[in-house]
Amino acid sequence: MTKDKIPTTPAILALRAQAVVFTLHPYKYEERGGTKASATKLGVDEHLVIKTLVMEDETGNPLIILMHGDKEVSTKALARSLGVKAIIPCKPDVAQKHTGYMVGGTSPFGTRKPLPVYMEKTIGDLPAIFINAGGRGLLAQMSPAEVIRILNPVMVNVAI
């Protein structure tokens, strides 16, 4: 993806509509590369690259969890925090149905339908983050305060 051919995604439109200050960072997407590949290609610390994960509880209610790229989500701790029996990752086709985004390009902004958003609380302490802008190979750099302002996520402590 070249800088002059950056697509306008629902996430970018949502960010612009909310007057978010952000910078787009395109990179060559690598299948199954994850945050490690994007961080390497952009020359940034993987801890600053935020994963947007779509999960669901035991009754199929979907949610988004934002997590540091170099951490995993303790689904048991998340389930306890939410007062549900279990949390599991959504299958890719189910996640796409909920968000409108392909796995690898999932953004918490501009989702097909509103989903509850949970965020690892330490993300808010970072000076800047890189988060998916709604396309594979496209991250938006912004202040975590903007994410908090726009999404009003519930802060959780579920990183492992």
Phi, psi and omega in degrees: 000124180266159184299330182276358180236039178284125181288154172267108182262164174304326179295314180297318177298318179295318179296316179295320180297331180264008179056039178284137175273116181211160176234132179275141179229093176284151176208165180285112182294140179237117179306128180063016180282329178063199184290334179297314180294315181294320179297317179297314182293329180267354179068038179235163178292131181300334179297335181273347179272121187259126177278140173252106184251133179258122181229175178214156177274183186295343179262004178089008177286121184278158176205163175247137173237129177261128186221148174305144181298329183265012179236164175245164177264128171279103182295331177294315179294322179295316178300317178299316180299325183269351181072033177241168183287319185207152172232132177226152175296143175286149171295150183308318181291327178289317178300318180294322179297319181289319189259332187087002181247146173286146175302135185099347178226019183284127176244149175281351182262141175067033179290156181305317176225152180297131178236147174296140182242132176242143183225133174303125190299331182289345176298324180296342180275350184282150179289326179203154178229164174241120185226150186300137182257019173098015177207150176295128180083027180215111178247149175250130175266131181200173174283141176298337177298328178292319178299315180296318181296316185281314188265340183048055184288156172278126180280134180227164178236083187229017181282141172227000000 
